[in-house]
Amino acid sequence: MKKYIVVIWLSLVMGLVSCDNYLDVVPKGEAVLNSTDDYLGLIEAANPKFSMTSFWYMANEVTYYKKAELESYLYPMYSIGFFWDESVDRYNYMVDGDIAELYSDCYSRIASYNVVVEHMNDAEGPDTDKKLGIAQAKIMRAYNYFFLVNTFAKPYKKETAATDMGIIIHKKFDLESESKQYTVKEVYEFIEQDIEEALADLPEQALNSYRPTKGFGYALQAKVRLYKGEIDLALESGLNALKSSYHKLWDMNEMYNEALATYPFLPTMPSTWMTAAKLEDSNPEHLLYQFGHTNTDPYPQYARKEMLDLYDKNNDLRYITCWGYYMPPRPTAETGAIMFGSTNVKWNPGGMRLSEVYLMIAECYARKDDKDNAMKYLNDLYRNRVFPGTAELTAADADEAFKLVREERKRELVLTYNGFFDMRRFCTEFNETLTKTYVNEAGETKTYSLRPDSPLLVWPFPQQAMETSNLVQNTK
């Protein structure tokens, strides 16, 4: 068999890659890829981060710990998002920051996955490794494109997806190829093709949680189908994800009892939860573990009182173990705002957890007017999040079940990207106008609104991407 050696500049994929020259930074080093092990190493991103703090401000989940700085736009993108301020052109600030980093990081990883897909079969090693590597690279490529299209393009809408401009797709690692911007429909088709081609060869259990499994593949497929409004297909994929022999829900009662055995004084000294509450990145609840801006995200972030009031504060272990309700309030922050207080809970802001699959299945059943099954899967999750004996969630009909699913999504998926992505899809689907109130430094109560067609629901492409490609901007 002919031996192929692929030489790539690994440092290239750390820069912004969505430009006409694909990569436009100076390489600092190179690596020879020869064996299947070499290629498999590219599956696990050197920097598996999805920077998204601005999402949390937009989704009305967090506030800044100094109101004066929030109101003075010291950090413009946070303030623009928090106040749903359409008067400011965000493109002026898309030079760096978390969303510009998100764009760059996603395309950097996609470059690595393209190398694996194109050249894995030329490597030295077993065919099983080649199939595994290509499958994992394709599913991770799909995931990163899903992130990009749901950040920088309009939400999927069947009637307009074929004409709504989407994002650049790089199907190959080609330094000379001219970038092409595809429609939202075309991007989703490419994502679905990658998922479909990957599923058969994804493993039941991966080397670690930073690499994708079959359970993750089906979960991502369910998510893509749900965002397209294909409820029956999304339900089928979600149920397939639950067939995993490895992934299981995080039992917070088990964690609570283990912590109590080590720290019997916990009920009287709740500040110990900072170290006692643990969710490792290796926990089988994680379908894929990817962190936020840093591996400590979302700590520290201050949640708004209206977000925190969604929890049963006496029985919900997410509130009791993960939020700093025991800390003195900061006089410079919004009244009632408290910090995410756990340093040892790997919240997984950028990845997917099995809990989301239960929520997607419950949503699908509610949309299918099957209240009983919707509540079954919703409570299957809820029982793992509250003290034993806590009353289960109940609904009179499917509409109420759907409302409860949406509330539970806010509780369970807070401080991930889902709050913002849900805001986009629900505002679009149901033509919802959102409102919120805020008491400013002067003591005045202000009301803010977000229209379902607001340009804020789409992030502008970064300046460097616009200057080095033929992109057409999707929003301001």
Buried (B, 14 or more C-beta within 10 A) or exposed (E): EEEEEBEBBBBBBBBBBBBBBBBBEEBEEEBEBBEBEBBBBBBBBEEBBBBBBBBBBBBBBBBBBBBEBBBEBEBBBBBBBBBBBBEBEBBEBBEEBBBBBBBBBBBBBBBBBBBBBBBBBBBBBEEEBBBBBBBBBBBBBBBBBBBBBBBBBBBBBEEBBEEBBBBBBBBEBEEEEEBEBBBBBBBBEBBBEBBEBBBEBBBEBBEEBBBBBBBBBBBBBBBBBBBBBBBEBBBBBBBBBBEBEBBEBBBBBEBBEEBEEEBEEBEEEBEBBBEBBBBBBEBBBBBBBBBBBEEEBBBEBBBBEBBBEBBBEEBBBBBBBBBBBBEEEBEEBBEBBBBBBBEBBBBBBBBBBBBBBBBBBBBBBBBBEBBEBBBBBBBBBBBBBBBEEBEEBEBEEBEBBBEBBBEBBBBBBBBBBBBBBBBBBBBBBEEEEBEBEBEEEEEEEEEBEBBBEBBBBBBBBBBBBBEBBEBEBBBE
